[in-house]
Amino acid sequence: MSQLDALKKLSLVVADTGDLEAIRRYQPHDATTNPSLILKAFDLPGHQALIDETLDAVKREVGDPAAQVEQAVDRLSVAIGREIAELVPGRVSTEVPARLSFDRQASIEKAHQLIELYERHGVGRERILIKLASTWEGIRAAETLEREGIQCNLTLLFSDAQARACFDAGVHLVSPFVGRVTDWFKKETGQDYAPEQDPGVQFVQGVCRYASDFGYDTVVMGASFRTTGQILALAGCNRLTISPALLEELAASEGEVERKITDVGDATERLPALTEPEFRWGHNQDAMANDKLAEGIRRFADDQGKLEKLLAERLRG
């Protein structure tokens, strides 16, 4: 048995890609899209007809050039998400633009627009997770959306304060990052880490433990892996989102996989919900989390800008 098949017995595997062929090959439970992954889709032959069809519809139906670009991003995200939804039994995560990370109301409005587009194309909201950055405003937007029956995936999660606030808000799923946490510590210390001592692995283990100890229903999905060792060190985590390259490594490796994360779930009481000042102070005290959240938002926004520029050029052409 491959390690990938063994891992699937312990955790739901999510494909961190918009590559339809990779999704067909590795048969994940869920998948995700974001501007970075959509940018890569422009180089994949399987997406060219879909891109052309989407842009032709935007040019026909939207007159204002600026509105065309925004509509093109949303419609292309949904078009790729719709195709992914036909291949996976679970959910497709679709991202609200990173530039809205500090605007609660604009994030809610964009989520409504994305869900409306999906439903117009026959994909119900029960198949979609709206992906938001784990800022205070993003978490509050998610809290409102969850109450409306729109479930969310809170990403760029690097601190205990972020995790606690997400649990308090009742969000469906959180994506604590592994590799980017480890990257920061390796840069600071100059050390390499075995999986058991890996700071990113230990951070996600702590998030899982907190959810279990206090009986939260929020799904924890380890994300941003650099090595298969990090992945296997989190076997048993609710979900693990994995790039095609690492899925390939796991599929090519034979062997059993030992459960590392166990959900006890016997909590009788919880800590009081974090206030905004407590959240901001707690997050502020974690230098790594501050650096990586800001950097992550900038990187996602940069890729959004590149995608918009590329779509603007295609629309003009």
N, C-alpha and C positions, 0 to 999 in steps of 0.2 A: 504494500500500500504506500502511496506517495505521502509525503508530509502534508501536502495540501489537502488531500482527502482525509487524513487523520485530523488535521486542524479543523476541518469543517464539522467534525463530530463534537467539537468543544466550543466553537465560536462561529457566529454567522460571518461569512467572508463577503466583503464589499469590494467592488472593483473601483479603484481610484483612477478612472480613465473614461474618456468618451469614445474610445476605439471599439467599434461594434464587433470587429473580428476577435479582439481580445476577450470581450464579454462572452461571445459565443464559445470561445475555447475553454475558458476557466469556469464558466457557469456560476458566477457569484449570486448571492441572494439579493443584494442591493447594488446600486452604482451611484456615481455622483458626477455632476457637471460644474464647471466654473469657467471664467474667462480664460484662464491658463490652459485648460483642457480643450476649450473650443478653438483657441489659437492653433493648437496642435492638429485639430481636425481639418484645418485648411490644407494640411500636407498629406491627408489620407484620401486615397482615391475613392473609397466607399462613401464619402460625404459630399463629393462635388455636385452631384445632381440635386441633393437636398439643399445645399447652399444656394445654387442657382435658382431653384424653385422658390425658396424663401425670399431672396432679394428681388426677384421679378414681382412677387406679390406685393412687397413693400413699395416698390416703385409705382405700381398701378394704383395702390390704395391710399398712399400717404403723400401729400403734396409738399409739405415743408421739409427742406433738406435736413435740418437739425433733428426734426421728429423722425425722419426716415432712419437715421443712424440708431437712435434709441430703440425704435420699433424693431429694427433689424437684429440688434443684440438680443432683445427679449424673444422675438419669434424664433431666432436660430437656437437659442438656449432651449426653448420649449420643443422645437422640432427634433433636435437631437435627443432631448429627454424623452420625447414620445417614442422614438425608435428604441431607446434603451429600455423603456417600460415594457415593450413587447418581448424583450429578451430575458428580463429578470422577474422572479415571482414577487419580489418585495418592492422597495421604495426607490425613487430617484430623487436625489438632493439637487436643488436648483438654487443658485446663489443670488441674493440681493447685492447690487453693486457696492463695492467696498467704500466708495466715497460717501455712502449713506450711513456709515457705521456709527455716526454720532447724531443721527437725526431719526428719532423714534417714529414720528408720524410719516415721514417720507418712506421709511423702511416698510411700515405697514401698508402704505398705498402701493408700493412696488410689489409686495407680496400678493396683494389682491389682484393686481394686473397679471402677474404670472399665473396665479391659480385660474383666473378667468380664461387666459389663453389655453391652458391645459384642458380645462373643461370644454372649451369650444372645439378642441381636437379629440374629444372623447376619452380623456384621461382624467379620472376623478381625483379629487383632492386627497383621498385616502391612499393614493399611490405616490404622493409627492411629499417631500420634506423641504420647507423653505430654509435656506442656509443663510445664517446671519453671524456676523462677528460678535464675540462675547464681550462687547463693551456694555456699560450700564444701560445705554440707550438701546442697544441691540437686544439685550435680555428683557427689557421692558416691552419692546415691540413683540418679542416672542411670547411673552406672558399674555398680551392682548390677543394675538393670533391663535394661541392655543385655546383660549376661551371661545373663540369663534369656530373652532373645529379645524383650524389649519395648523398642522403639526410642524415642528421646527427642528433644525439641526444647528446647534450653536458651535461655531468653529473658532479657530485661533484661540484656543483655550490653553493657558499656560500657568495659571495661578490657582491656589486653593480658594481665594476669594471669588474668582470667576466661577469655579465649579459650584461652590456653595450657593451663589446667587442664582445660577441656572437651576439647581435643585429646588431652591425656594420658589422660583417662578413656575415650576411644574412643566418645564420644557420636555419634549418627547425624547430628544437625543442630544448628547454632547460629544464633541470630538476633541479630547485632549491630545496634544501633539507630543510625539516621542522624539523624532529625529531633530527637530529644531531646538528642543530643549537641550539635547545632547550636544548639538553643534555649538551652542553658546558656552557650555561648560568646557568643552574641549578647547575652544578658543581661549577661554579664561585661564585654564590650568595647564594646557599643553599635554593633557593625559588622554590616553585611550582607555575605554572602559569595557570590561567583560559584561555580558548581558545582565548578570545578577547585580552588578554595581552601577549599571548605566543610569544616569540621572533622569533621562526621559522615561525609561521603563519604571523607575521607582516613583516618578510623579504620577503616571497613569495607574500604577498599582494603588497609590494613595487615594486617587479619585474613586476607583472601584471600591476600595475598602470603606470610604466615607458613605458612598451610596448604599452599600450593604449594611453598615453599622446602624444607619438611621432610617433604613427601610424606604428609600426613594425608588419610585418606579422608573425614573429617567434611565434610558439606555445609555451605556458608556461605550463609545466606539474609539478604540485606539487608532491614531492616524499619524501620518508623516513618518514612515519608517525608512531607515537607511539600510538595515540588514535583516536577513531572515532570523538572526539570533535575537534581535529585539522583538520580532513578531512572536517567536516561539516562547519567549519569556513572558508573554502576555496571553498565552493560550488559556481559554476559559473566559476571557473578557467578553462581554455581550456581543460586540461586533469588532471587527478589525478591517480597516480599509487599506488596501494593498495595491501598489502599482503593478502593471503587467510584468515588469522585469523581475520583481520579487515573487510574483505569482509563478512565473516560469521556473525560478530557482526551487521553490517549494514543490512544484509539480514534478521536477526532475530528480528530487531527493527522496529516497526510500527511508522508511523508518516510522516508529511510533512517536507520538507527541504527548508529552506529559501535561496534565492540567496544572496551571500555575495560579489561576484566579478562581476562587471559590466564593459563591454568593451565599452568605449565611442568612441574611434578611430576617433577623429576629429582633429588630429594634422595637422598643416600647415608647420612646419619646424622642423628640428632635430638639436641636438648638433653635433659639429664636432666629427669625429671618434677618439677614443682614440689612441694615439701613444703607442708604446711598453713601453717607460719610464713612461708614465702616467698610463698605466695599472698596471705595476709592483709597482709603488708607491701607487696607490689607493688600490690595494690588500694588500700591505704590511702594510698599516695603519689600517687594520681590523684584530686584533689579533685572533678573533674567526675563521675567514675565513682562515687565514694562518695555524692555528692548524688543522682545520678539513680537508682542502684540502690535506695537507701532510699525515695526519692519514688515510684518505680515500684511497689515492693512495697506501700507505703501506699495508692496509688491503686487498684491491683488489689484489695486487701483492702477498701477502701471500697466499690467496686462490688460485690464479693461480699456485703458487708453489706446494701447496697441491694436486691440480688437476693433475698437471704434474707428481708428484710422484706416485699418485694412478694409472694413466694411464700407466706409465712406468712399474709398478709392474704387471698390467694386461697384458701388451704386452709381458713381459718376461714369464708370466705364460701360 
